[in-house]
Amino acid sequence: MAQINMLGVSKRFGDLEVISDTTLEIKDGEFTVFVGPSGCGKSTLLRLLAGLDELTSGEINLNNQRIDHLAPAKRGLAMVFQSYALYPHMTVYQNMSYALKVAKEQKTVIDEKVKKAAEILQLSEYLDRKPKELSGGQRQRVAIGRAIVREPKVFLFDEPLSNLDAKLRVQMRIELTKLHKKLKTTMIYVTHDQVEAMTMADKIVVINNGRVEQVGAPLELYRRPANQFVAGFIGSPAMNFFSGVIKDVTTTGVHFDINNSGTSIFVKCPSADVSIGEKIQFGVRPEHFIFTKKTDQIITGKVYAVERLGGETYIYMSSETEEDVIVHCNGDREVKIGEKIDVGFSIEDCHLFNSKGWAIR
């Protein structure tokens, strides 16, 4: 069992508040991902959990026992950093066993734990090698193995894949997911890459400016973002946003114009708390545009860039409503730069946000 509860956690450096009154529950066995832009406070929150930084206020509990007053080594947590931080003069075996030797474990116990971890991470044939003889992915696995042998209650990962190339990052994402399924241990993972968050997490915690914006399963955040920040951060490429003005509010929904263009749209949202004349944002994901006029609405634009990846195409265009638009479509779409095109979308796939950035349901 390894359940973590953070209650009113905050952190200040002088007058700068980097974590603000955060209350969060992480259940036993969950793979939880902290995601957000650089400088949002996600790594600081992880360091507070690990005991590398002290709380300004609040408390952290592990299995209903308060741990924020304990030294890092006493918390039962193991952290894997962005840099591998391996001892270059030691072999893989020596790197993985070092913490156990410091803790004065018996040699037979150390040998058993190291070999078991090496087998899980497919490092058995590399135990006699030194870090310089390993690839980046292998070094990262050694760093993870060094954490595994300690048999922690919770694993903490601080952007562990950032130093790897694109192909290796994909491979290591899969390896970490498999490792979680095998160990069935609570894992908390920090990244600024929302693709990593979407593909690896049981639960995502979206952080912005030291505050938790939304917590939920990956597809829950994708389908029902709580606000415009989450909507724009979750999903790749990011959601397209159009400015609008509320023209009418009824018991069943709202009518609004996109960017005063005369394009009027009605969206069903019976509980909408908006007023006539209020400025809003209207969001459409790139993958929800389709090349047909048999849709609820059409947006016309002029293409200024095309990215062809073989199995998919990204089209960038300037719309008649003055916003730039990204369109994602499957296959190799024959579109030329300078061409004027129409793309349609269904109202059911769209999102509305009020003047404060919160979702209108």
Beta strands, then each sheet from edge to edge (+ up, - down):
strand 1: 4-13
strand 2: 16-26
strand 3: 31-35
strand 4: 57-62
strand 5: 65-66
strand 6: 77-80
strand 7: 154-158
strand 8: 186-191
strand 9: 203-208
strand 10: 211-216
strand 11: 240-249
strand 12: 253-258
strand 13: 264-268
strand 14: 279-284
strand 15: 297-308
strand 16: 312-319
strand 17: 324-330
strand 18: 340-345
strand 19: 351-353
sheet 1: 2+ 1- 4+ 5-
sheet 2: 6+ 7+ 8+ 3+ 9+ 10-
sheet 3: 13+ 12- 11+ 14- 19+
sheet 4: 17+ 16- 15+ 18-
end
